[in-house]
Amino acid sequence: MKRRSAAAFASATALIALLCAPLPAAAQSEDSPPEKINQLIVYGDDPCPASTDGSITVCARKDESERFRIPKPLRDNPNDSVNQGWTQRVKAYETVGAFGTNSCSPVGAGGATGCMSQLINSAYAEKKQSSDVQFGKLIEEERAKRLKTIDADTAAEQARVEVLEKEYEAKLKRERDGEAKPAAQATPAPDAPLTTPPQP
């Protein structure tokens, strides 16, 4: 009975040790977190922190006079006609007097529909005309800068690895030649005649 329980305990311990073993490097790299992105607004001549290997830092620079002011998009009325482009005004004229389905008007059957799409379209139009900082573009530009140098960095790394491999192969060849020479000197050549030592 004791032998069975000891064997069961040993197999359970081995199973626990196997389950708790660290994952291989390939499995760990798949779960590595994505790159960190820092989005900052700097004013005047303030320095922008440099990007590191694990993170991209993107800075939007504004005038020193904007440092303590309310952000510009919140100062003005975005729906004011002065802030509307001609394209938006023409689209508005096209829908004047429209009624029925997707018209967002109290007139006609289904007139209440279409209000949500109008809200969505006006929100996108306001965002498109906004002079606010667009961090998405800045992040893409920073990524493009990194990708420009990736081919040159890879080629330099490959050249360095090839030089190291050649040095290692030369070292191995020198070691093999060094071991072969003493062995060749110790054994006599098979064609050499056998000599007998002189008799006293």
The 8 nearest C-alpha neighbors of each residue, nearest first, counted from 0:
[[1, 3, 2, 4, 5, 6, 7, 8],
 [2, 0, 4, 3, 5, 6, 7, 8],
 [1, 3, 5, 0, 4, 6, 7, 8],
 [4, 2, 6, 0, 5, 1, 7, 8],
 [3, 5, 7, 1, 6, 2, 8, 0],
 [6, 4, 8, 2, 7, 3, 1, 9],
 [5, 7, 9, 3, 8, 4, 2, 10],
 [8, 6, 4, 10, 5, 9, 3, 11],
 [7, 9, 5, 11, 6, 10, 4, 12],
 [10, 8, 6, 12, 11, 7, 5, 13],
 [9, 11, 13, 7, 12, 8, 14, 6],
 [12, 10, 14, 8, 13, 9, 7, 15],
 [13, 11, 9, 15, 10, 14, 8, 16],
 [12, 14, 10, 16, 11, 15, 17, 9],
 [15, 13, 11, 17, 12, 16, 10, 18],
 [16, 14, 18, 12, 17, 13, 19, 11],
 [17, 15, 13, 19, 14, 18, 20, 12],
 [18, 16, 14, 20, 15, 19, 13, 12],
 [17, 19, 15, 16, 20, 14, 21, 13],
 [18, 20, 16, 17, 15, 21, 14, 22],
 [21, 19, 17, 18, 16, 22, 15, 23],
 [22, 20, 19, 23, 18, 17, 24, 27],
 [21, 23, 26, 27, 24, 20, 25, 19],
 [22, 24, 25, 26, 27, 21, 28, 20],
 [23, 25, 27, 26, 28, 22, 29, 21],
 [26, 24, 28, 27, 23, 29, 22, 30],
 [27, 25, 29, 24, 28, 23, 22, 30],
 [26, 28, 24, 25, 29, 30, 22, 23],
 [27, 29, 31, 25, 30, 26, 24, 32],
 [30, 28, 26, 27, 31, 25, 32, 24],
 [29, 31, 28, 27, 32, 26, 33, 25],
 [32, 30, 28, 29, 33, 27, 34, 26],
 [33, 31, 30, 34, 35, 29, 28, 53],
 [34, 32, 35, 31, 53, 30, 54, 36],
 [33, 35, 54, 53, 36, 32, 55, 52],
 [34, 36, 54, 55, 33, 53, 37, 32],
 [35, 37, 55, 54, 56, 38, 34, 57],
 [38, 36, 56, 57, 55, 39, 35, 54],
 [39, 37, 57, 58, 56, 36, 134, 40],
 [40, 38, 58, 57, 41, 59, 37, 56],
 [39, 41, 59, 58, 60, 42, 38, 61],
 [42, 40, 60, 45, 59, 39, 61, 58],
 [41, 43, 61, 63, 62, 60, 45, 66],
 [42, 44, 63, 62, 45, 61, 41, 60],
 [43, 45, 46, 42, 63, 41, 60, 62],
 [44, 46, 43, 42, 41, 47, 60, 63],
 [47, 45, 44, 48, 41, 42, 43, 49],
 [46, 48, 58, 49, 45, 41, 57, 56],
 [49, 47, 46, 50, 56, 58, 57, 39],
 [48, 50, 47, 51, 56, 55, 57, 46],
 [51, 49, 56, 55, 54, 48, 52, 57],
 [50, 52, 54, 53, 49, 55, 56, 48],
 [53, 51, 54, 50, 55, 34, 35, 49],
 [54, 52, 51, 34, 35, 55, 50, 33],
 [55, 53, 35, 51, 34, 36, 52, 50],
 [54, 56, 36, 50, 37, 35, 57, 51],
 [57, 55, 37, 50, 36, 38, 54, 49],
 [56, 58, 38, 37, 39, 138, 137, 55],
 [59, 57, 39, 40, 38, 47, 60, 41],
 [58, 60, 40, 41, 39, 61, 132, 57],
 [59, 61, 41, 42, 40, 58, 62, 43],
 [62, 60, 42, 43, 41, 63, 65, 59],
 [63, 61, 43, 64, 65, 42, 60, 66],
 [62, 64, 43, 42, 65, 66, 61, 44],
 [63, 65, 62, 66, 67, 68, 43, 42],
 [66, 64, 68, 63, 62, 67, 61, 42],
 [65, 67, 63, 64, 68, 42, 62, 61],
 [68, 66, 65, 69, 64, 63, 70, 42],
 [69, 67, 65, 66, 70, 64, 71, 74],
 [68, 70, 71, 74, 73, 67, 65, 72],
 [71, 69, 73, 72, 68, 74, 65, 131],
 [70, 72, 74, 73, 69, 75, 131, 130],
 [73, 71, 74, 70, 75, 131, 129, 130],
 [72, 74, 71, 70, 75, 69, 76, 77],
 [75, 73, 71, 72, 69, 70, 76, 77],
 [76, 74, 73, 77, 72, 71, 79, 82],
 [75, 77, 78, 79, 74, 73, 82, 72],
 [78, 76, 79, 82, 75, 125, 72, 83],
 [79, 77, 76, 80, 82, 83, 125, 81],
 [78, 80, 81, 76, 82, 77, 83, 75],
 [79, 81, 83, 82, 78, 84, 88, 77],
 [82, 80, 79, 83, 84, 78, 77, 76],
 [81, 83, 80, 79, 77, 84, 78, 76],
 [84, 82, 80, 81, 87, 85, 79, 88],
 [83, 85, 86, 87, 88, 82, 81, 80],
 [86, 84, 88, 87, 89, 83, 90, 80],
 [87, 85, 89, 88, 84, 90, 83, 91],
 [86, 88, 90, 85, 84, 89, 91, 83],
 [89, 87, 85, 91, 86, 90, 92, 84],
 [90, 88, 92, 86, 91, 87, 85, 93],
 [91, 89, 93, 87, 92, 88, 86, 94],
 [90, 92, 88, 89, 93, 94, 87, 95],
 [93, 91, 89, 95, 90, 94, 88, 87],
 [94, 92, 90, 91, 95, 89, 97, 96],
 [93, 95, 97, 91, 92, 96, 90, 102],
 [94, 96, 92, 97, 93, 91, 98, 90],
 [95, 97, 94, 98, 93, 92, 102, 104],
 [98, 96, 94, 95, 102, 99, 104, 93],
 [99, 97, 102, 106, 107, 104, 110, 96],
 [98, 100, 110, 107, 108, 109, 102, 106],
 [99, 101, 109, 110, 102, 112, 108, 98],
 [102, 113, 100, 112, 103, 110, 99, 109],
 [101, 103, 98, 104, 110, 100, 113, 99],
 [104, 102, 114, 111, 113, 110, 112, 101],
 [103, 105, 110, 106, 102, 111, 98, 99],
 [104, 106, 110, 111, 107, 103, 98, 99],
 [105, 107, 104, 98, 110, 99, 108, 111],
 [108, 106, 99, 110, 98, 109, 105, 100],
 [107, 109, 99, 110, 100, 106, 111, 98],
 [110, 108, 100, 111, 99, 112, 107, 101],
 [111, 109, 99, 104, 100, 103, 107, 112],
 [110, 112, 103, 109, 104, 105, 113, 114],
 [113, 111, 101, 103, 110, 109, 114, 100],
 [112, 114, 101, 103, 116, 115, 102, 117],
 [115, 113, 103, 117, 116, 112, 118, 111],
 [114, 116, 118, 117, 113, 119, 112, 103],
 [115, 117, 119, 113, 118, 114, 120, 101],
 [118, 116, 114, 120, 115, 119, 121, 113],
 [117, 119, 115, 121, 116, 120, 122, 114],
 [118, 120, 116, 122, 117, 121, 115, 123],
 [121, 119, 117, 123, 122, 118, 116, 124],
 [120, 122, 124, 118, 123, 119, 125, 117],
 [123, 121, 119, 125, 120, 124, 118, 126],
 [124, 122, 126, 120, 125, 121, 127, 119],
 [123, 125, 121, 127, 126, 122, 120, 128],
 [126, 124, 122, 128, 123, 127, 121, 129],
 [125, 127, 123, 129, 124, 128, 122, 121],
 [128, 126, 124, 125, 129, 123, 130, 122],
 [129, 127, 125, 126, 124, 130, 84, 83],
 [128, 130, 126, 131, 127, 125, 72, 132],
 [131, 129, 128, 132, 72, 71, 127, 133],
 [130, 132, 129, 133, 72, 71, 70, 126],
 [131, 133, 134, 130, 59, 129, 40, 137],
 [134, 132, 135, 136, 131, 137, 130, 59],
 [133, 135, 137, 136, 132, 138, 38, 57],
 [134, 136, 138, 137, 133, 139, 140, 132],
 [137, 135, 139, 138, 134, 133, 140, 141],
 [136, 138, 134, 140, 139, 135, 141, 57],
 [137, 139, 141, 135, 140, 136, 134, 142],
 [138, 140, 142, 136, 141, 137, 143, 135],
 [141, 139, 143, 137, 138, 142, 136, 144],
 [142, 140, 144, 138, 143, 139, 137, 145],
 [143, 141, 139, 145, 144, 140, 146, 138],
 [142, 144, 140, 146, 141, 145, 139, 147],
 [145, 143, 141, 147, 142, 146, 140, 148],
 [144, 146, 142, 143, 147, 148, 141, 149],
 [145, 147, 143, 149, 148, 144, 142, 150],
 [148, 146, 144, 145, 149, 143, 150, 151],
 [147, 149, 151, 146, 150, 145, 152, 144],
 [148, 150, 146, 152, 151, 147, 153, 145],
 [151, 149, 153, 152, 148, 154, 147, 146],
 [150, 152, 154, 148, 153, 149, 155, 147],
 [153, 151, 149, 155, 150, 154, 148, 156],
 [152, 154, 156, 150, 151, 155, 149, 157],
 [155, 153, 157, 151, 156, 152, 150, 158],
 [156, 154, 158, 152, 157, 153, 151, 159],
 [155, 157, 159, 153, 154, 158, 152, 160],
 [158, 156, 154, 160, 159, 155, 153, 161],
 [159, 157, 161, 155, 160, 156, 154, 162],
 [158, 160, 156, 162, 157, 161, 155, 163],
 [161, 159, 163, 157, 158, 162, 164, 156],
 [160, 162, 164, 158, 163, 159, 157, 165],
 [163, 161, 165, 159, 164, 160, 166, 158],
 [162, 164, 160, 166, 161, 165, 167, 159],
 [163, 165, 161, 167, 166, 162, 168, 160],
 [166, 164, 168, 162, 167, 163, 169, 161],
 [167, 165, 163, 169, 164, 168, 170, 162],
 [166, 168, 170, 164, 165, 169, 163, 171],
 [167, 169, 171, 165, 170, 166, 164, 172],
 [170, 168, 172, 166, 167, 171, 165, 173],
 [169, 171, 167, 173, 168, 172, 166, 174],
 [170, 172, 174, 168, 169, 173, 175, 167],
 [173, 171, 169, 175, 174, 170, 176, 168],
 [174, 172, 176, 170, 171, 175, 177, 169],
 [173, 175, 177, 171, 172, 176, 170, 178],
 [176, 174, 172, 178, 177, 173, 179, 171],
 [177, 175, 179, 173, 178, 174, 172, 180],
 [176, 178, 174, 175, 179, 180, 173, 181],
 [179, 177, 175, 176, 180, 181, 174, 182],
 [178, 180, 176, 182, 177, 181, 175, 183],
 [179, 181, 183, 182, 177, 178, 176, 184],
 [182, 180, 184, 183, 179, 178, 185, 177],
 [181, 183, 185, 179, 180, 184, 186, 178],
 [184, 182, 180, 181, 185, 186, 179, 187],
 [183, 185, 181, 182, 186, 180, 187, 179],
 [184, 186, 182, 183, 181, 187, 180, 188],
 [185, 187, 183, 184, 182, 188, 189, 181],
 [188, 186, 189, 185, 184, 191, 183, 190],
 [187, 189, 191, 190, 186, 183, 184, 192],
 [190, 188, 191, 187, 192, 186, 193, 183],
 [191, 189, 188, 192, 187, 193, 186, 194],
 [190, 192, 188, 189, 193, 187, 194, 186],
 [193, 191, 194, 190, 189, 188, 195, 187],
 [192, 194, 191, 195, 190, 189, 196, 187],
 [195, 193, 192, 196, 197, 191, 187, 198],
 [196, 194, 197, 193, 198, 192, 199, 191],
 [195, 197, 194, 198, 199, 193, 192, 191],
 [198, 196, 195, 199, 194, 193, 192, 191],
 [197, 199, 196, 195, 194, 193, 192, 191],
 [198, 197, 196, 195, 194, 193, 192, 191]]
